[in-house]
Amino acid sequence: MWDGAFYRVQRDGYEICFVPDHGVPLDEIDDVDMWVIFDSGDRWSGTIYTLDDVRRTMDRRRRTGECLDGRYFYVWDGLIVRDPGISGMVEVVDELVRSGDYRSVFRDVGPEDRDD
């Protein structure tokens, strides 16, 4: 469901919050920042890329000379998926949460600051 600039997907025990580019259809998203927010308040952040997006980025860096002429790509809390689209990305995040692997893939950003 849309919530301003955020696209939120409710799950049992957590929520996945995406920040998709404005105007890009959800099934075409190939690079998106996101958070997994647990009911406990714990939050984990990451950026999801498709293989094609990584390839385009590396090709662009080959032309600009960045990252040793595009010979490498890195991001601290990045996840690479095969196909574009929020629905497929949700399936991957669900699996990472189910397996506990989200702790290795995403960045722990701690609990949300609340003005209680």
N, C-alpha and C positions, 0 to 999 in steps of 0.2 A: 504494500500500500504506500502511496506517496504521502510524504509529510514534509512539505516545503521542497527543499533541494534534495532531501533524503528519500531513498526507496527502502522501506523497512519490511523485513520478512520475519514474522513471528514464528517461533518454534517452541516446543515444550522445554522450558528451562533456559532459553536464551533467545536473542534476537540478532539478526544479521542486518546491519545498516550499511547501505551502499550510497555513494555519492556519484551517480552517473553524470556524464557530460550532458548539459542541457540540449534537448532536441534530438538526441540520439535514441532510436528505438531500443527498448530493453533487450531485444533479441539480437542486437548488433553490437552491444557493448563489448569492447575488447581490451579495455584498460580502465580499472576502476579502483578507487580507494574504498576501504570498507572497515567495519568493526564488527566483532562478535561481542555482544553485551549479554552477560549472564545475569540471571535473576538475582544472584548474590551481589551484583554490582561490579564484578570483575570485568575488565574490558581488554580486548586484544585487537590490535590493528594490523592491517596489511594492505597490500596493493596486489590486485590480480591482473595478470597479463595473459594474452593468448600467445601461442607460438608465432602466429603471423605478426602480431604487434612487436614482439621481441625482434623478429627478423627485420621488420621495417626500421626499427630503432638502430639496430646494428648496421644496416645498410646506410642509413643516414650518417651515422658516426664514421663510417668508412670514408664518406665524402668530406666530412668536416674535420677529420683527424682525431676526434675524441676517442678515448678508450683504446688507444693504440691502433688507431684506424679501424675501429669497429670490431676488433678481434675478441672483445669480451663484453659481457653484460652482467651487472650485479645490482642487487638491491637487498637491503638488510631484511626486510619483512615481506619479500615478494613471493608470489605463488604463480607458477605458469600452468595454464590449463590449455587443453587442445582446442576447444571450440569457443566462439563468442556467445554471449547471452547470459543474462542474469540467472535464468532458471538452471542452466547447467552449472554455473558457479555456485549456486545454492546447494546443489547436490554434492559438489566437492567439499564445500565448507561443512555441510552436515556430516560427511564421512570423516573429516578431520576432527570434528567435535566428538563423534561417536568413538573414534579410535584414540582420542587424546593427543593426536599428532599436531593439533593446532598450537600446542605449547612449543613445538619446534619450528613451526612455519611462521607464525605471527608474533608480533611484539606485544608484550605485556605492558599496557599503559596504566595499569592500576585502576582503582575504583573511581567512579565519577565523583567530582567535587560537588557537594550539595550544600546549599545554604539552608541548614535546618534551624 
